[in-house]
Amino acid sequence: MKATTGLLAAALLASTSMAAYSETLRWARAGDSLTLDPHAQNEGPTHTLSHQIYEPLILRDTTGAFEAALATDWAPKDGDPNVWVFNLRQGVSYHDGAEFTAEDVVFSINRAKQENSGMKELLGSIVEVRAVDDHTVEFVTDGPNPILPSNLTNLFMMDKGWAEANDAVDVQDVDGGEKTFATTNANGTGAFELVSREPDVKTVLTRNEDYWGMDQFAMDVSEIVYTPIQNAATRVAALLSGEVDFIQDVPVQDLERVENTDGLVVKTAPQNRTIFFGLNQGPDDIENDDVEGANPFADVRVREAMNLAINRDAIQQVVMRGQSQPAGVIAPPFVNGWTEELDEISTDVEKAKALMEEAGYGDGFSVQLDCPNDRYVNDESICQAAVGMFSQIGISVNLDAKPKAQHFPLISSGGTDFYMLGWGVPTYDSEYIFNFLVHTRGADRGSWNGTGYSNPDLDAKIQSLSSETDLEKRNATIAEIWNTVQDEVLYLPIHHQVLNWGMAEKVGIEVSPEDDPKMKYFTMN
């Protein structure tokens, strides 16, 4: 706690010259962005910081609705349903003064399709991006793709010339430990420019006075001082004392305290994100258990038993203080394909014990659970509660909790057998979940499928979704895929997350279901 407090003090000292002005927004949350490379990581806090500096062609506003960003309009091409035409905003400049053109869009999309990109699954249907002129771009897909615009809301545009000049043409290999110029430097078209960056310590941004949207958005914030504060008590103390103005993750145990403090406000809304456990069920044997020559997770009866052992209502009431929605499926209610039937939950310890006995694990087994401790609301506490629940059916779980920067590479590299993950769905469509979490892990899809699950028939159905224009038929295929996912107990859902943003009364903003505040919308009164 002392170290975290020291970092906060250092951040506040550095911003003393601006502290007297209400336009400075002092912002804190539990974890930092993993990188400034806009295509390296498909991760919420990373995108949130990038949204201040970079911009996509299309974004979602605070209600989740589409809003024009660097593209002013978009539509399928007349006479060719395999082509989407995007007309670009004119008169837009990067922070270094370079003009934004179609050439940058072509470069950015092709860059985001690279092997090391965390965004490539979103672009799998695109076979070509071509510049018609300086302000018109055509996206050619391998069949009609009715939801392509939904895949672009976190796809940020980079300046081709800047990337080439700074040896940042290739996406940073985060899992391999690579650091590039784009890791800690940025040149976007966004409402804020990067002043300084100290990963996990402090990031300072200043208002882009030449921003194209100066007259379209509130733009009240002139400076952002962003300080990651992992410790929940320290983070809340900073808000209560007035050392920060805005935190995204008020701990559930402190909600009443913050709400009852004069000058502070808590705003709450459901998040478009589900928290769950993944199990490495693919191999014949796994590393992090005490079962020799076999993989207990490969038996669907074990997975079903573990699913039945989780008391989601108890987690909601005790761990989350009511601030969650128990989940039976890894799709949030915002998402096309979600149904109440899929989301039904059940806890039955006696049935779970019988399934363990039937599977040959009546005496149980031990296994390691990998969990983040700075990413999701009460993430480590949820894992601790689950450890006790699994012990009721004979599974002894050794919990290993660590910061997300060390946790996430375990999943993407296949270094964990049992892990917590949360998944948001910015496209509001099930295809996004399937592409990342269900499809066989490969070059173009399945990058976050740490389960080892592979089903060629299901893969074919998933791939068909990107070009199916008959929405009734497409939704029927989505339902078929979900039925298989649920029958196979591919994941163990915990809950749909609820957001609690805490802020000073002078800060005006509504909670975004994506948990991605864009500071250009903020008012400061």
N, C-alpha and C positions, 0 to 999 in steps of 0.2 A: 504493500500500500504506500510505503514511503516513497518508492521509486516513481510510482504513478503520479503521486501528488507533486513530486519534484518536476516531472515533465510538464504537468499542468501549469505549475508556477512559472516555468521557463517560457511556456507558450504565452502566458498572460503578460509576462514582463516584456516579451518581444512586441506585444501589441499595445503597450501602454500608450503610445503616442496617438492611437486611434480610439482608445477606450472611451473617450469623452463623447464620441459621436455615435448616435444611435444607428447609423448606417452600417457599422461594423457588426457582423453576425458571428458570434462565438459559438461554434458548433462542436458537439461531441457525440460519439457513439462508442460501442464496445470494441469494435475492431476497425482496422484501417483497410484502405484499398490495397490489394495485393500487388498492383503494378499500375503505372500510367500508360503502358502500352494498351491502346484501346481495343485490340483484337486478341490479346493473349489469354484472358480469363473471362469466362461467362459466369460472373459472380456478382451478387447484388451490391455490396458496398463498393466494389470496384467500379461497376457501372455508374453508381450514384455520383462518385467523384468525377468520373469521366463526363457525365452529363453537364457538369458545370463548365467544362473546358472545351469539349468536343460536341458535335451535333450529328444526329442521324438525318436521313432524308425525311423521315416521318417520326413523330414521337407521340406519346400518350400524355394527355394533360392530367390534372389532379383527379379527374373522375374516371380515367381509364379510356377516354375517347380519343380517337385519332386527331392529331393536330399537325398542320403543315410545318415543317422545319426548313431544311435545305431544299426540299422539293415543294413547289407550290401546288402542284396537282399531279395526279397519276391515274392511269387507266389502261386496260388492255388495248392493244393496237387494233384499229379497224381492219377487219379481214384476216387477222392472224392472232388467234387466241393464245399462241405460244410466246407472245411478246408483250411485255408491259412497257409502257412509255412513261418516263418521269420528266417533267419540266422543272428545271432547277431555278432556284431563286437567284436573281441577278443583283449585282452590286454588293456581293458578300466578300469579305476579306478575312484571311487568317490573321492571327495576332501579330505576325511579323510583317503584315501588309500585303502578302501575296494574294492574288485573286483566286477565289474558289471557282473551278470550272468542271466540266464533265470529265476531263482527264483525271481529276482527283477521285471521282466516283468510280471510274473503271479501275484505277489503281487500288482503291480501298477495298472494293468487293473482291478483287483477285487476291489481295493480301489476306483478307479474312477467310479465304478458302484454303489457305496453306495448312500443312499438316499440324503445325504447332498452335494453330488458332483454336481458341475455345468457342468460336462462333461458326465453325464450318458446317455443323449439322443443319443450321438454318438456311444454308445456301446450296444444299445438295442438288436441288432441281435446276439450278442456274448453269447453263452450258456456255453462255457468252454474255459479256457486258460490253456494249459498244457506244461510243460517243457519236451522236448524229451531228451535233454542233457543240459549241461551248456551253450551251445551257439546255441540252436535250440528251437524255440517255435512254437506251433500250436494253431491257433485261430479257434475254432469250432463255426460255426454260424447256426442259425435255418433255413437255406436255403442258396443257393448260394448268396453271397454278392459281386458283382463285384466292388463296390466302397469302400470297407472296408479300404484300405490304405489311402484314402482321409480323413477318419475320425480320423486319428491318428497323424496328423501333429502338434497338440497342446496338445498331450497326453504325459505328461512328466513321465520319469521313476525315481522312488525313490528307495533308498536302504532299503530293507526290515529290515535288522538288525538295521540300524539307527532309522527307524520309531518305531520299537519295543522298542529299548533302551530308546527312548525319549517320549514314550506314545503318538505317533503320528500316530498310525495305523488307527484311524478313521479320516475321513475328517472333517475339521473345520466347525462348524455350524455358518456361517457368519451372516445369517439373525437373528439367536438367540443371537448374540452378543458374541459368544464363542471365547476365545483366547487360542491357544494351542502352544506348542513348535514350531510347523511348521509355525505358523503365522509370526514369526519374525526371524526364523533360517532356514538354508537350507544346504543341502549336496547333490550336484548333480554331474554330470559328465561333465558339461559344460565348456566353455572356460574361465569362470570367477568365482572366489570364493567370497563368501560374507565376507566382513570385518566388516561392521557395518550397522545397520538398525535403522533409526528413521522415522517411518511412517509419511508421509506428510511433512517431513523436509529434510532428506538427506539419501541416501544409497550409500555406498562405496563398490566397488568391485575391486579385484585385479586379474591380469592374472594368470590362472592356468598353471604353467610352465610345468606340467606333462600331459597337455592335449593331447589326442590322435591325434588331428588334427593340431598340431603345424606346421607341414610342408605342410599342405594342404590348409590352409587359411592364410590371410594376417597377422593376429595376431599382428598388429602394436600397438594396444592399450594395455598399461601395467596397467592402472588404469582407472576406471570409477567413476566419482563423479556425482551422479544423484540427481538433485534438482527440485522437483515440484514447479512451480511458477504459481499460479492460475491467477494472475492479468496479463492481456495481455500486458499492457504498461511496466510493470516491466520486463516481460519476454523478450520483444524486446529490452529494454534498456540494459539488461544483454548481449544480443548477440552483440548489436552495440558497447558496451564498451569493448568487449573482455573478459568479466567475464565468459561467457560460450562459448563453441565451436559449439554447435549443439542444435537446438530446432526443434521439430517435427511439431509444430503448429504455424507457422508465421501467425498472424492475417491478414486477407485479406486487411484491411485498411493500413497495414504497408508494404505490399509487395514491392511497388515501392521504398520506403525509404531504405529497406534492400538491394534490388537489386542494388541500386545506391551508396551503401557504399563500398569504397575500402576495399578489403580483405574479403568480404562476398559474398556468393553465395546462390541463391534460386533455388531449384529444385522442379518441379511440375509434378504431374501425377494423373490420375483418381484413386480413391480408390475403393476397392471392398467392399463398404458399402453404405447403403441407410438410410436416416433419415426420420422418419415418426411419426405420432401420433397414439396412440391406444385408443380405447374407450370401457368402460366396458358395453357391450350390453347384457350380460347374465341374470342378476337378474331382477326381476320385478320392483325394486326400487333401487336407488343408494343414497349414503350418501351426496355427495358433490355438490348437485344442489338444486334449490329452487322449484322443482316440487314434490308435495306431492302425494304419492301413485302410481307413475309411473316412468318409466325410458325412457327418450326421446331417448337415444342412442339405445334402443331396436328396434326402428322403422328405417328400412332401408332408408326411405325417409329422415329422419333427417341426417343420416350418409352421404347419397348422397349429400344433400344440403351443408353440411359442406365441403365435398370434392370439390364441385363446387365453394365454396366461397374462397378457397385458391388460391391466385394469385402467382403461382410458378415462373413465369417470373419476377415479381416484386421483389420477395425474392432474386432471382438470381442476378438481376441488382443492387438493393439498399443495401440489407443486405450482400450479398456474393461478391459484386463487380465483378461479372462474374465468380467467382470461385465455381461453382456448375453446376450440370446437372439436370434440372427439371425432376421429376419422376412421372410416373403414376402407378408404381408397386413397391413393396418393394424388388424386386430382382435387383441387379446391373447387368449391361450388361455383366460382366464376367461370369455370372452363366448360367449353362445349364438349359433351360426352359424359359429364358428371350427372349422376342420378341419385336420388335418395336411397334407392335400393342398394346401389353399389356402396354407399356411405354408411350402411348399417353396421353397428358394432356388436360384439358379443364377447363376454368373459365367462369362461367355464373351466376352472382349474381341474376339476375331477375328470372331465372329458380330455383335457390336455394331458393329464397323467396317464390315462388309458392309451392315448395315441403314442406317447413316449414308450410305454410298455410294448405296444404292438410293433413299434419300429425297432425294438431291440435295445432301447436305451432306458429301461426301467430304473436303472441305477444312476442315470444321468451322465453328465460329462462336464468338463470345464472348457471354457473358451474365453478369448480376449475380446472385449468390446472397445472399439476406438470411437472417441467422442470429441467434438470440439468444445472449447470452454469460453469462446468469445464471438460466436457467430449468431446463434439463435436465442430466443428468449428462454432463459433458464435451461440452456442445453445440457450442461453437466448435471444439474439437479434432476432432469428428466431421466438421464442415463442411470443415475444413482437409484432412482425409484424403480426403474426397469430391472436393475440387478436383483433387487429383492423379490420382484414378481417372478422372474425366471427361476430363482432358487426354490420356489414353491413346487416346481415340477422337476427338480433335481439338476438343473443346469447351474453350475457354479461359474459366475461371470467375473472375470478380472477386468476392471475398468481402467482404461488408459485415456485420460483427457488431456488435450493439448491445444494450443492456439490453432486457428484455422489455417494459418500459413504452413503449418506442419501436417495438419490433418488431411486437407484436401488432396495433396499429392499422393497420399496412401491409396485413395480411391481411384484416382486417374491412372496410377501406375500399377494397380493390382496388388498393392502391398498390405491389404487388410482383408480379413475374412468376415468381419462382423462390424458394422459401422453405422453411425448416425449421419443422415443427410437431410437437408431441407430443399424443396424444389418449388420455385416460383414459375409462373407460366405467363410470360409477357405477351404471348400470341393469343391467349385466352382460348386455346384449342388443344385437344388431346394429342394431336400429332407431335407437338413440341415435346411432350413427356415421352412418347414412344420413341422418337428419334434419339433422344439422349439416354434414356433409362431402360428401355425394353429391347430395342434392336440389338442384334449381335454386335459386340464391340469390333469396330473395323476402322478403316481410313476415313470414312465419311459419316458414319453414324455410331451411336453407342459409346461415346467417349466417357460417359458417366455411369455406364452399366458395369458396376463392380461386382455383379452377382455371378458372372460366368455363364449366365443363362443364354442359350442360343436355340432359336426355333426358326428354321428356314421358311416354313409356311407363314409364320407370324411376320417375319421380316418382309416377305412379299406383300402382305396386306398393309404393313406400315408404309412401304415405299409407294403403294398405289394411292395413298391419301393425297400426295402432293399434286397429282394431276387429275383427280376425280372431280368433275364439275357438277355431277348430279348429287346435290347436297343430301338428298334422302338416302341414296345409295352409300355415300361417303359416311354418313352418320351410322348407318347399319354396320359398316365395316369397323368403325370405331367401337361400337358396342360389342362386336365379336372379339375384338382385340382385348377389350377390358374384361370380358368374361374369361378369356384364357389367363390373363394376368392374375385375376382373382382366384381362379381354380388352382393355379400353380402356386399360389401364395408367394409371388415373386418378391414382394416387400411386406414389411410389417408397419402399417400406418399407425401414427400416434395421434396427431391432431392437426387441424388447420390453425395456423397461427393468427393471433390477434395483435394489432399494433397499438402501442400507447406512446404517443409523442408528447414530450413535456417541453414547455416553452414559457418564456416571459410573456406577460400580457401584451407587450409592445410588438410581439412577433405575430404577424397575421398569415396563416396558411392552413389549408385543410389536409387531412391525412390522405396520402395516395395509397391505393391498394397494392401498388408495387413497392412501397417503402423506399421510394426514390425521390426525395424532395429536390425540386429544381429551384434554386435560390432566386432565379429571375422572377418567379411568381410571388416571392415573399414581400409583404408590406411591413414596414417598420414605423410604428406610430408612437 
